Amino acid sequence: MVRRHVREDMSWMADAGTDSVAIGIHEFQLDYGKQQQMDILFEEAGRAGLGVHAIPSRWAGLVAGWPPAAGMFAATHPDSWMMKADGSPLFSTAGGGPVCSIYDPATNEFFRDAIDRLLALYPVQGVIWDEIKVLQWEDHSSHAVRALGGPAGGDAHLERAVDFFGRASRHARERKPDLVISAFVYAFLPDATLRACAGIEALDFFGIDGKCYPGDGPTAKTLLGNFERVVAACGDKSVGTLALIETQKLPASRQAATVEHLPGFLTRPVDHLLYYYHGACAEDGEACMRAMKPLLRDWRSRRGR
């Protein structure tokens, strides 16, 4: 990590009207923070006038984030793993490892301990739960059977997942009362799931992530046509709305489509707007950022700091 490069990046984001940067915090960064040069990110964000929000990354396989690799808790606690109906463990191909059961008290304790270490080690202003993973999965582990009298799934499981992240959020708020707590999920999830997740205890913002151009089919991960459902869900719970504009892996044609549809999307009532800085575009990421910057700056100027 080169401090000069980080400084340039932070300056670019501040000039685009950004007020904070979201940084993935993997489990290993809670144990070896100084060795990962994380202090450079926080120092340069502060120099640019940006706050820092932490994205707990791949904790117990229950959330997304970066990097997509299993943490030590999941790797060393096979008794905590979620199980499929055939008795095999549930592994996340995207997360690179096993997913732990929310019904195991050890998983809950791990989250509490990880939150404590995060807030003690890093001066973050917020925490963002990135793509909560277990909302629609079934859990056939002994922990789930013990808690519910049978395998976990459907509405009962959704209610328990919401409660799990509510307890984690409440614990974080107790540790740091002014912490800003956000969460987002897949754009295509059903209305009932969005409403339930908007009710996670201690949340300040809730929303979805997705591409900013029209998608095909009911499972398209797009903001367009789905964000209105977030507005309705958050209105019911008196929670602010959130949207993450995904630009990763985009070819040039999709980058152009994003820029075409972004001005219209930014007229919607988004309270907490997130975007990928570069975002590992499949082609010219610099061009994508140059095109998006004036749109982001205009959105900020219309809203005020």
Secondary structure by P-SEA (a helix, b strand, c coil): ccaaaaaaaaaaaaaacccbbbbbbccccccccccccaaaaaaaaaaacbbbbbccccccccccccccccccccccccccbbbccccbbbbbccccbbbbbcccaaaaaaaaaaaaaaaacccccccccccccccccccccaaaaaacccccccaaaaaaaaaaaaaaaaaaaaacccbbbbbbccccccaaaaaaaaacccccccbbbbbcccccccccccccccaaaaaaaaaaacbbbbbbbccccccaaaaaaaaaaaaaaaaccccbbbbbccccccccaaaaaaaaaaaaaaaaaaacc
